[in-house]
Each structure stands twice: as structure tokens, then as C-alpha cells.
Amino acid sequence: MGRLLWEAIQRSTTGQLMSEEAFETELFPTAMAEIQAKHRIEWDGETPVMIDPDVADAVFQAGKELLLEVGLYCKTTRRIVKFDEDEVNEAIQSAKHEITLGEGRDAIHLAPRAPGDAQHPYTWFPAGALTNDLGLYKQYAITTAREATCDGLIPIPIFAIGDMKNIADSPAQTLVCLSEARIMREVAAFVGKPGLFLGFPMSATTPLTLIEAFGSGLYHRHNATLPVQILQDMRVDYDRFNLAFHAEQHGLEPWMSCSPTLYAYITGPEQGAMEIVAHTLGMLCYSGGTLGQGMSVSVHGTYAGNDITWCNSAAALAVERNIGIPWVSFGSVANPAGALSDSAWYGTAVACINACISGMEATWLSGGSTGLEARWAGEISRAAATLTPKEGLEMIQKINAAERAADPPPQRLDKLYDLSTLRPKQEIVEHYRKFTRIFRDLGLDHPTWTH
């Protein structure tokens, strides 16, 4: 538990009163712009990743100042919760820098890695698909879980089981989330990895369901984390504090996550990176977590582009240099065209190389929903682990300049895999082989690519 949880709760009853509208349209954007200008943090509009240590340090300092100046807006009480610099510094100094996730032979140990370190970022693959057919959902999960480069699973949210919808704050959502957990456990055991890290309960949208998912014992302190993340743009509520307290009471690792939306109240990737740092420091204060996640998305719903990757790399390098907690970011581009899309495979490679050269320890939802898409993320992460930042930047620039075939229509699993054996069909195998050839020509290699 964070050293300042009780202080944060108390300050939520005594801090400055403010309407949420005034906070989000006046205080927050004004402070953000002034702090960015003060530290002269600028993106040139074209560079895909941020590899300058001095800029990373400026991003960290700006994010820290943002938290100190703005504080966290408590939606429950409509008051500002502030921390002073000594408190934030103590949260940084007392942060844990290593964590073990999973159990037994399937456990992984995350420790700080600098850009270019030989230790590759771990890859946590998607498990499942957006479907109300649990049998098909489980088949998708098996294809990714059994890959040799699978270091953990992140369940795809289940929105319905047959005709039963996942309804927030109802027993239906709890049942759906427990079904997710059972499938994850069954899949991990089926592929011979019973101790696999399973991320966190993705089908849960409310604290009640999150807590009940862990109460079942299907998710527990070894195989999953409990989300405690700040809400959009520096906002919290009592649910965040309840989750942080529950994590501490039951020995659960808090999942400290931040996903700023660019071009809403945040003007660009510079401010997105600053907010990720500010959120992370705020969560350190009230939850005391070890594991941080930072990724950005545009207001248009895209997870790819130079602005997105620059933001993600700037935040990661800022944390790596100044906090040193294990760091995670998005390992794909969420392209709906999926398994046979050139842009999806190139985008996954960019995300994984970015992780390697920005000091990240892992990526999540890495690759895609089928085994070969996921394998690609794992192999790229291993092949690119020792690239220097300059080498990685140059490779990403080449990838971005590469020609891409038009995205094909999305394909069902039965068009890509033999459902009786769950082995890939020739079309997706050829797509995989095409990309291994492309990337060997770019200067990367992985032992399996020559087979």
C-alpha cells in the first residue's frame, strides 16, 4: 500500500473545492501548457521515438511538477488532493524495482533494463477474441498460450456469454469475469504452463467485480494484478482508493496503468508523456505498486503513428531513468484487419522495437489474437533486444517507409487455423514467413526464422 493512501483520503475531504468542468477545462490544460513550455519539451512531428536522455529527464521533471501543481481531482468529493515534493520523492525512493509474476517454472522476474540490454522485454500475449462463443474464445487463447515466446497472457474482455450480456455492477459481470478466469486457468494448464502470469481481470469494469474475481481464488496474487489506475486526466475517486486498500490487504500487486488520449485536453505526445509520468507518481503515492504501464491512444481511436510511439517511448525512458520500476507498454497496434494485414505486422514490430530501445521490461497484448501473430511479437522482442537506441530508431524509420499491401478483410480463426488441431493453415504461415524474410533483410534475426 502507498504510504500516502490515508493522507490522500483525508485530503479528499479537505482539499480545494472545484467543479470538474473547471478542473478539466481551466486548471489542468493551463498548467500542462505552462509546464511543457517551461521545460521546452517539443516533438518535431516526424520522429517516431524519443531516445534523448536529456529530454527524458525533462519529461520526468515536467510530469512531477504537473502532479505537484495540479494534484489529483477526486470525483467523489469534488476536491483537489495534493502531495508535496518531499512526499513524492519519498514515494520514488521507497518504490520496489523488481517483481516476480507467475509461479514455479512459469514465473518471470522483471528487473530494470536499460536500452540495449541483452534481457529482452517479456511478451504477454492476447488470450481469446471478441466473441460470445466461449469455445471459440478458448481456441484462440490456446493458439497464443502454447507459443514458446509466450511469457504471460492478457485475457481479451468477454462482453457476453451467449445471450447473457456483461452488465456492469450486476452478478452477470461477475459470472462473466469468473468464466474468463476459469478459461485462462484451463488454457494455461492445457498447454503445460499452469503457473503462467494472467495479467488482470479484463472483463471487469467495476471495482466490485474486480474484488470478487480475486475472491474466487481463480485469480490470485501470483497469477494476476489488481488495477488501481487513475481515471482520465489526473482524476481519481474512492473506488481507486478502495482498490488500492484491497490490494494491500490481500497481498495483490497493483496494476498502475495510464493511457492518455491525445488531442482531447492533451495537445500532443509531449503532454501525453508528461501525464503518464504524473499519473505514475500519483499511483505510487497512494498504491505503492511496483509495475507501471504507459501507452497512448489518439482521440480518433488509433494506437499507431509517430505521435503514439514517441509518447510511449518518452514516458518509458523517463521512468527508466528516474524511477526504475518495471515498465510495460502496448505491444501491437489493435488493427482490426488482423492476422493477414501488413500494417498490423509492421506495427507490432515497431511497438516491440520501441520497447527494446526505451528501457521497457515487457509489452502487453503483444502481437495479435492468433498464435503466429503473437509469436511474431515475442520473436521481434528477442531479436531486437540489444539494438542501441540509434539502431532501433533507424530500423523503425525503415519500417515506417516500407510499402504495405492494402488491409484485407478480417479473417475468422477457422480460416487461419485448423480447428481440430489448432495448427496454422498455409496462408498465415506464408504471411509469417514473408515477414521473417523482410526483417532478416533489415538486419534482425531469430533462430526459428531459418527453419
N, C-alpha and C positions, 0 to 999 in steps of 0.2 A: 504494500500500500504506500502511496505517496506520503511523504512527511507532512504535506500541507493539505490533505483532504479535509480535516476538521476545520482548519482555518478557512479554506475555500467555502465550506458550507456556512460557517459563521459570517463570512464577508458577503455571502449571497443575501443575507438579511440586513446588512448594514451599509453596503456599498451605495454608490451614487445611483439614484433612480433615473431611468431613461426609457423612453419608448423604443421599441425595437426598430421602428422606422427611422428614428433619429440616429440610432446606432449604425444601421446598415447604409444609410444614405448620406450621413454627415460625418460622424466621428471616425468610423472605420476607413472609408475611402480617402478622407483628407489626411489622416495620419499615415496611411500607406503611401500616398503620393509624396508627402514631405520626407518620410524616411528614405524612400527609394532615391529621391533627388539628393538628399544629404550624402548618401553613400555612393552615388553616381553609378548605380547598377543599371546597365543597358545591354540589351540584346540587339544585334545588328540586323535581325530579320531573316538571316540566311543560315547562320552556323547551327548545325544540328545538335551539338553537345557542348557543354561548358567544361573545359579542362584546366582553367586558370586557377591555381590555388589562392591567389590574392582575391580574385572575385568570389571564390567560395567562402573565404573568411569574411568578406564584406556582406555576402548574403546571410551568413550566420549572425553577424552583429546586427544587421538590419532586422532580421526576424526576432532576435532577442529584444531589441528596442520596441518592436511592434507589440510584443506581449506586455512589456513594462508600461508602455504608454497607453495602450487601448484596454488591456485587460481582457477578461472573458465576460461576455454578456450572458447572464443567467436568465433564460427564457421563463423559468418558473416564477421568479420573483421580480423580474424586470430591473435588476440591479447589476452593477458592474463589480466583478470580482478581480481585484488586482493583487499582484505579487511584487515585492521589491527585489532589487538586484541581488542582494545577499541571498535571498531565498531561492532565486532561480539558479544562482551559481552553486548553491549547496545541492540542489536537485541534480545538476550536471555532475558534480564531484562524487555524489553518492550513487550515481547510476551504475548498474551492472553492465559489464561489457561482453559477457559470454552467456550463452544459453544452450541447453540441450533439449531437443524436441524429438518426440518419438521414444520408443522403448527397445531395449535389447539390441539385437543385431541391426535393427532398422532405425536406430537412433542416429541423429545427426547433431553435430556440435558446431554452433555458429560463433565465430570469434572475429574480431576486426581484421579486415583485409584491405590493404591499400591498393590503389590502381596498379595493375600489372602483377599482383601476387599470383603465385602458382595455384593456390587453392581456388578452384572455380566457384562461382556463385551457385548455390544449390537451386534446383528447379522443382517447383511444386506444380504439378500438372492439374488441369481441369478434370473433374470426375463427374460424368453424367452429361446431360443435354437438356435443353429447354423442351420438355415433353411431359405429358401427364401419364405416360406409359412407363411404369416403374421397371418393367422387364427390359425395355429398350434403354432406359436410363442406366440400368446396371450393366448392360452390354457395353455401352460407351465407356463407362468407368473402368471396366476390366481392360479394355484396349490400351488405356493410358497407364493404369496402375502396374501392368506387368512389364512395362518397358524398363530396360536396365538403367536408364538415366533418370528414373522417377525417384526423387528424394522425398516426396510428400504429395498429398492430394489436397485439392481445394474443391469441395462439392459445388456443382452448379445448382443454383436455387431451384427448388421444386415449387411451382406455382399452383399445382393441383394434382390430386391423385384421382384419376378418372374424372368423375363429375364433382368431386369434393374440392372446393377451392381453398387455397391457403388464405384464410381470413385473419387479419391482424387482431391481436388481443382476444382471440377465441381459442377454445380447445382444438379447433380444426388446425390452426397453425402449429400448435404443439405436436399434434399427431403427425403432421407433415414433416416437421423437423425431426421427430423421433424416427420416422421412416427413412429420412436422409441418413441419420446416424447409423441405423441398422445396415443400410446398404453399404455405407463406407466401410464398416467393420467386416461385413461379409466379403466385400471385394478384396480388401487387404488380406484377409485370411486365405481367400481363394487363390490369389496369386503368390502366396507364400511369404507375405510381408505383414504379419499380424501386428507388428509394433510401429507401423507407418504413421507419420505425422499426418493429421487430417484437417489441418487449418483451423476453421471455426465453423459454427453452425450457420451456413449461408441462407437457409430457408427461413431463418428467424428474422423478423423485422422489429420486434419489440423486446424490451428487457425481460418481460415475464417469460416469453418463450425461450430466450437465451438462458435464463436461470434454470428453467425446467428441463432444458436439453441436457444440462450438466447434472441435474438432479437424478436423471435416469441412470447415470453411470456409463452410458454408451459413449458419450464424450466425457473426458476426464482430464486431469492436469498433465498427463503425459502425452496425450494424443491431440489436444486441441487448446486453443487460446480463447479468451473471452473479450469481445470487442468493447472498448471503453471510449471510442473516439469522440473528439469534439465534433459538434454539428457544424453546419456550413458557416464559414467566415467568422471564426472566433466566438461561436456561441455554444453554450452548454445548457444543461437542465439537470434536475435532480435525478433523472434516470441515469445520466453519466456517472454521477457520484454513487448511486446505488450499485451500479455495475462494478465500479472500482472497489467499493467496500466488499461486495460479494466475492470478487476475485481474491482479495486479501484473506477473507475468512476461510476460503476453501483451497488456498494454495494454487490458484489458477494464474496463468501468465496473461497479463493484459495485452490485447492486440491494439497497439497505438497507431491508428491509421489516419491519414489525411489525403483527401482527393479534391483539391481546389478546382473550381470551374472557371476557366479563363474567359474573359470578355463579358462577364456579368458585372460584378462590382470590382473584379480584379482585371486590370487593364492589359496584362500580358504575362509571359512566362517569368519575368523578373519578380513581379509581385506574387505570382503563384509559388515560386521557390521561397520567398520570404515568409509567406503564410504557412507553408509546410514546416519551416523551422519554428515559427511561433507556436503553431499547434503542438508540435512535438514537445517543446519545452513546457507548455501548459499541461499536457498529459503526463509528462514526467513529474510535475509538481503534485498533481492530485492522484495519480495512479501508481507511480513508481515502477512502471513497466521497463522491460529490457529490450523489447522488439519493436522497431519502428517501421512504418510503411508510408511511402510518399509517392503519389502518382497524380498526374493532372489530366483533365479532360476539357475540351472546348465546349462552349455553350451550345455548339452545333452537334454535340454528341460524338465527336471523334477523339480517338485515343492515339492518333498518329500525326506526324508532321514535325517540322523542325522546332516549332514553338513548344510542343509537348515534350520532345526528347531533351531539349535544352533545359526546360524547367525541372524535369526529373533528375537530370544529371547534376544540375547546380545544387539542388536540395541534398542529393545523396552525398556529394563531395563536401558540402558544408557540414553535414552531420558527421561524416567520416573523420574530418579533420578536427572538429571542435567538441563533439560529444562522444563519439566512438561506440555507440550502441549498434548491435546488428541491424542492418537496414535491408528493406525489401522494396521492390517496385514491380510494376506490371510487366509481364513477360510476353505479351503479344499485342495485337492491335485491335482485337474484337471486330474483325472483318466478317460480316455475315456471309460473304461468299465462301469463306472457309477453306476446306481441305485442298481444293484444286486451284486456289487463287494465287497467282504470282505475288500480288501485293501483300497478301497475308504472310507468305513465307519470307519475303524480303523484310516485312515489318517486324516479324518475330526476331529475325537476325539482328536488326538494328536495336531492338529493345534489349536483347541479351548481350550484345557487344557493349552497349551503353552501360549495362550493369557491371561488366568486367572492368571498364576503364574509369568508373566513377566510385569505386570502392564499395559496391554493394555486396551483401553476403548471400542474397537469394532473390529469386523472382517468383511471383505467384501467378496462377492462371497462365502458366508458361506454354506457349505453342498453340494448342488448339484442342478440340474435343475428341479427336481420334488419336490413336496411338502414334502413327507416323508424324503427325503434326507436333505432338508433344515431344517425341523423340528428337525432332529437329531442334527444338529449344534446348534440350539437355545437351546435345552434341555441340551445338554452336557455343554454349556457355563454357564447355570444357575446352573446345578448340581455341577459343579467343581469350582464355583466362589470363595469359601472360602478355597480351598486347600492351604496349605502352599507350598512354592517352593519345599521343600524336598518331601512332599507328592505327589506333581504333577510330579516331576522327577521320583519318584519310580513308579508311575502309568504309565507314558509314557514308561518306560523301560519294564514293564509287557506287555503293548500293543504291543510294538515292537517285543517281544518274542512270541506273540500268533501265533498259527497256522492259516493259511489263505487258504481258498479254491482257486483254480485257477480262474482267472478272466473269467467270462462268456462273450459271445458276447454282445455288446451294445444293448439295447432294446429301441424300439420306444415308444412314450408316449401311444399309443393305446394298447400296450402290458402290460402296467403298470397301466393305469388309464382307467376307463370307460369314453369315451369322451362325452357321453351325460350328465353325472352328474359330471364329473371331480372328481370322488371318486376313491381312490386307489383300485386296484384289490388285490386278496388274496396273490399272490406271493410276492409282495413288502411289504404287511402288515406283512407277516410271517418273511421276512428278517428284518424288523424293530423290530419286537418282539424278534427275536433271539438276536439282539444286545442290546436291553434293558435288557434282562436276563444276558448277558455276563457282562455288566457294573454294574448291581446290585451286581453280584458276586465279581466284582473288588472293590466294596465299594462306588459306586456312586448311586444316586437315584434322580428321578424327580417324582412329583406327578402323572403325566399321565402314568408312566410306570407300575403302578399296575392295570390299567384298561384293 
